[in-house]
Amino acid sequence: MISMIEEQIIEKKQALVGSEPVELLTNEEEPVSVEGCFVQRVSNGRTVKDIIPRDSVLHVFGPKESKALSEEEGSAICVQLQPEELAMMQQAVRAANDVHDVDELEALFAAEERGEQEKRDLLQRMEELGKKDVFTEDDEEEMRQLDTFLTDVTRRHERTIWRRRCLQRAGRDKLYLEKRYKIENTLYSEMHVYFTGEKWQELLDNEEHCERLREAFQQDTSAALSMPQEMFTNLTFEGYPLKASFTTEHDRSNPKEALQAVLDRCTYPTVCAYYHSVTDETAVSMGEKNSV
């Protein structure tokens, strides 16, 4: 009886709100208007009267002239925004909403997977009970409980799917899909580069030289692979011949073998020039195969 009432309540709610989520903001193409737009003044991160809710989106505009909305004592003190300031605030809200949509969709997909697993487990147990030769009162009671659990899980699972589809139909899953694509298509590979030269240890034993060598290597590698230096981590150097090893982030469409081939062809001019400036000797980069 209670389950039936809950289901009726849910159906009435959905009938009221409809199957589409309410738009959070106006379209970006629409002109920004400041007519009658006021923002309540804050002091030290708090409104004059109330603490800002935790889910507020804050944007700092700096000092602005404020005024009371009415002459009554205790009236809210507000500031009026210029068109460009309102546009900045709306953009901050849009960015916050995008992040919220990503978090919600991640939670919805996780809940959907849990719901499917729960349904499988319940159905499996019900099937096991149904195959028993002797069906006791305890089995009958367990079957009733399992049926109730299955009804609740199914209803919750359907609500999860409904909400996820609402967000997708509204086009609010774009950032989520981009994030998932990046995670699923991003690889981390260890790369190696070798150099001739007998005096590398002199550079490695000196902290300043080692740091300059690190900077030169990252600069040449970044230029060769057309990647920002931030994508190179765990850079290490070992003795003779000098072996430089590092981990790089890359897309599946650009496999490790292709990246290593580019590094094997790179002459590392900055690294070799710095080696020459310190030791007065010549160093040459070698391909990984030639180093063996």
C-alpha positions in Angstrom: 0.0 0.0 0.0 2.8 2.4 1.0 4.7 1.6 -2.2 1.6 2.3 -4.3 1.1 5.7 -2.6 4.8 6.6 -3.2 4.5 5.6 -6.8 1.4 7.8 -7.2 3.2 10.8 -5.6 6.2 10.4 -7.9 3.8 10.2 -11.0 2.1 13.4 -9.8 5.4 15.2 -9.3 6.6 14.2 -12.8 3.2 15.4 -14.2 3.7 18.8 -12.6 7.4 19.4 -13.5 7.2 17.7 -16.9 9.8 15.5 -18.5 12.3 18.2 -19.3 14.5 20.1 -16.7 14.0 23.8 -16.4 16.6 25.9 -18.2 19.1 27.3 -15.7 19.9 30.5 -17.6 19.0 32.4 -20.7 20.9 31.6 -23.9 24.4 33.2 -24.2 23.3 34.8 -27.5 20.6 36.9 -25.8 21.6 40.5 -24.9 22.4 41.2 -21.3 20.0 43.7 -19.6 20.7 45.4 -16.2 17.2 46.9 -15.9 16.1 46.4 -12.3 19.1 44.0 -11.7 20.5 44.5 -8.2 23.0 42.4 -6.3 22.9 42.4 -2.5 26.0 43.8 -0.9 28.4 41.5 0.9 30.9 42.2 3.6 33.8 39.8 4.3 32.1 37.1 2.3 28.7 37.4 4.0 25.6 39.3 3.1 24.6 42.2 5.3 21.8 40.1 6.8 22.3 36.5 6.0 25.2 34.0 5.6 25.6 33.1 1.9 24.4 29.6 1.2 27.1 27.0 0.5 25.8 26.5 -3.1 26.1 30.2 -4.0 28.3 31.3 -6.9 30.5 34.2 -5.9 32.1 36.7 -8.2 34.2 39.6 -6.8 33.8 42.9 -8.5 35.8 45.1 -6.1 34.6 48.3 -4.5 31.2 49.6 -5.8 28.8 52.3 -4.8 25.9 50.9 -2.8 22.4 52.2 -2.0 19.3 51.1 -0.2 16.4 49.8 -2.2 14.0 51.8 0.0 14.1 54.5 2.7 12.8 52.1 5.4 15.2 51.3 8.2 16.8 47.9 7.8 16.2 47.9 4.0 18.6 45.7 2.0 21.7 47.6 0.8 22.5 46.7 -2.8 24.7 47.6 -5.8 23.7 47.9 -9.4 25.7 45.9 -12.0 26.9 47.2 -15.4 26.2 45.1 -18.5 29.7 43.7 -18.7 29.6 42.8 -14.9 26.3 41.0 -15.2 27.7 39.1 -18.2 30.7 38.1 -16.1 28.4 36.9 -13.3 26.2 34.9 -15.7 29.3 33.2 -17.2 30.5 32.3 -13.6 27.1 30.7 -13.0 27.2 28.9 -16.3 30.6 27.5 -15.4 29.4 26.4 -12.0 26.3 24.8 -13.5 28.5 22.9 -16.0 30.6 21.5 -13.1 27.4 20.6 -11.2 26.0 18.7 -14.3 29.2 16.7 -14.6 29.1 15.7 -10.9 25.4 14.8 -11.1 25.8 12.7 -14.2 28.8 10.9 -12.7 26.6 10.1 -9.7 23.7 9.1 -11.8 25.7 6.7 -14.0 27.2 5.2 -10.8 23.7 4.8 -9.3 22.5 3.3 -12.5 25.2 0.6 -12.4 24.5 -0.1 -8.7 20.8 -0.4 -9.4 21.3 -2.9 -12.2 23.6 -5.0 -10.0 21.1 -4.9 -7.2 18.3 -6.1 -9.5 20.5 -8.9 -10.8 21.3 -10.1 -7.3 17.7 -10.0 -6.1 16.4 -11.8 -9.2 19.1 -14.4 -8.8 18.2 -15.1 -5.2 14.5 -15.2 -6.1 15.2 -17.7 -8.8 17.2 -19.9 -6.3 14.3 -19.9 -3.9 11.8 -20.7 -6.7 13.8 -23.8 -7.6 13.7 -25.3 -4.1 11.9 -28.6 -3.8 10.5 -27.7 -0.3 9.2 -24.2 0.2 9.1 -23.3 3.9 7.4 -20.4 5.6 10.7 -18.8 6.0 11.3 -19.1 2.3 7.9 -17.6 1.6 8.7 -14.6 3.9 12.1 -14.1 2.3 10.4 -14.2 -1.1 8.0 -11.5 -0.1 10.8 -9.3 1.2 12.8 -9.8 -1.9 9.8 -8.8 -4.0 9.4 -5.6 -2.0 13.1 -4.8 -2.3 13.0 -5.5 -6.0 10.0 -3.1 -6.4 11.9 -0.3 -4.5 15.1 -0.9 -6.4 13.3 -0.9 -9.8 11.4 2.3 -9.0 14.6 4.0 -7.8 16.5 2.7 -10.9 13.8 4.1 -13.2 13.9 7.5 -11.5 17.7 7.6 -12.0 17.4 6.7 -15.7 14.7 9.3 -16.1 16.8 12.1 -14.6 19.9 11.1 -16.6 17.8 11.2 -19.9 16.4 14.6 -18.9 19.9 16.0 -18.7 21.0 14.4 -21.9 17.9 15.6 -23.8 18.6 19.1 -22.5 22.2 18.9 -23.9 23.7 19.2 -20.4 25.9 16.2 -20.8 28.4 17.7 -23.2 31.1 18.5 -20.6 30.6 15.0 -19.0 31.1 13.3 -22.4 34.2 15.3 -23.0 35.6 14.4 -19.6 34.7 10.7 -20.1 36.3 10.7 -23.6 39.5 12.2 -22.3 39.7 9.7 -19.4 39.0 6.7 -21.7 41.4 7.9 -24.4 44.3 9.2 -22.3 47.4 7.0 -21.9 50.6 7.4 -19.8 53.7 6.0 -21.3 57.4 5.9 -20.2 59.8 7.3 -22.8 63.6 7.0 -23.0 66.2 9.2 -24.7 70.0 8.4 -24.8 73.0 10.6 -25.4 76.7 10.0 -26.1 79.3 11.7 -24.0 81.5 10.6 -21.1 81.1 13.5 -18.7 77.4 13.6 -18.0 78.1 12.6 -14.4 79.7 16.0 -13.8 76.5 17.7 -14.7 74.4 15.2 -12.6 76.5 15.7 -9.5 76.1 19.5 -9.6 72.6 20.7 -8.5 72.7 23.8 -10.7 73.9 22.0 -13.8 71.3 19.2 -13.2 68.5 21.7 -13.0 69.7 23.5 -16.2 69.9 20.1 -17.9 66.4 19.3 -16.8 65.1 22.6 -18.2 66.9 22.1 -21.5 65.6 18.6 -21.9 62.0 19.6 -21.3 62.4 22.5 -23.7 63.7 20.2 -26.5 61.2 17.5 -25.8 58.3 19.9 -25.8 59.3 21.3 -29.1 59.8 17.8 -30.7 56.5 16.4 -29.5 54.5 19.7 -29.7 53.3 19.2 -26.2 53.4 21.5 -23.1 56.1 20.7 -20.6 53.4 20.1 -18.0 52.6 16.8 -19.7 56.1 15.4 -18.8 56.5 13.9 -15.4 58.9 11.7 -13.4 62.0 12.9 -15.4 65.2 11.1 -14.3 68.8 10.9 -15.6 71.2 8.0 -15.3 75.0 7.9 -15.9 76.8 6.8 -19.2 75.6 6.8 -21.8 73.1 9.3 -20.4 69.7 7.9 -20.2 66.8 10.3 -19.8 63.5 8.7 -18.8 60.1 10.4 -18.3 56.4 9.7 -18.4 54.2 11.5 -20.8 50.4 11.8 -21.2 49.1 11.2 -24.7 46.0 10.3 -26.7 45.3 6.7 -28.0 45.4 8.2 -31.5 49.0 9.1 -30.9 50.6 5.8 -29.7 53.8 5.4 -27.7 55.7 4.0 -30.6 55.0 7.1 -32.7 56.1 9.4 -29.9 59.3 7.4 -29.3 60.1 7.5 -33.0 59.9 11.3 -32.9 62.2 11.5 -29.9 64.7 9.1 -31.6 64.9 11.6 -34.5 65.2 14.7 -32.3 68.7 16.1 -32.1 68.1 17.8 -28.7 70.1 21.0 -29.7 69.6 22.8 -26.3 70.7 19.7 -24.3 73.8 19.1 -26.4 74.7 22.8 -26.5 74.6 23.0 -22.7 76.7 19.8 -22.3 79.3 21.4 -24.6 79.3 24.7 -22.7 80.1 22.9 -19.5 82.4 20.1 -20.6 83.8 21.5 -23.8 83.0 18.1 -25.4 80.4 17.0 -27.9 77.3 15.0 -27.2 74.8 13.4 -29.6 71.4 12.1 -28.9 70.8 8.5 -29.9 67.7 6.5 -30.8 66.5 4.0 -28.2 67.5 1.0 -30.5 71.0 2.4 -31.1 71.6 2.7 -27.4 71.6 -1.0 -26.9 
